[in-house]
Amino acid sequence: VQLVESGGGLVQPGGSLRLSCVVSGTIFSNNIMAWYRQAPGKQRELVAAITTSGSTNYADSVKGRFTISRDNAKNTVYLQMNSLKPEDTAVYYCSRTHKWTKENTWGQGTQVTVSS
């Protein structure tokens, strides 16, 4: 199973980015998908998750600003990030967990930097 993230970069405060994660090697629709992030010197934290039925949950720090979505036809999960803040700066990781086997796989991460 492989997860490949893209869409990170440098953005000014208040700006937007959309991260994508393409999954291969598994039946995408059978996997719970999530985005995590890790800032320098901090532990990795859950940002958002989406179940196989489309239910979502978010970290309190991103509610109302970030939106997670999935396209099962494209084997892709997205993270739309709006109203970005400097504290959103981190490496963002895509993760999948199979809904039955609980097998878990991570992507390599993509850097998001919010700075003026």
ABEGO torsion letter per residue (X at the ends): XBBBBBGBEBBBBGBBBBBBBBBBGBBAAABBBBBBBBBBGBBBBBABBBBAAGBBBBBAAABGABBBBBBAAAGBBBBBBBGBBAAABBBBBBBBBBAAAGBBBBBAEBBBBBBX
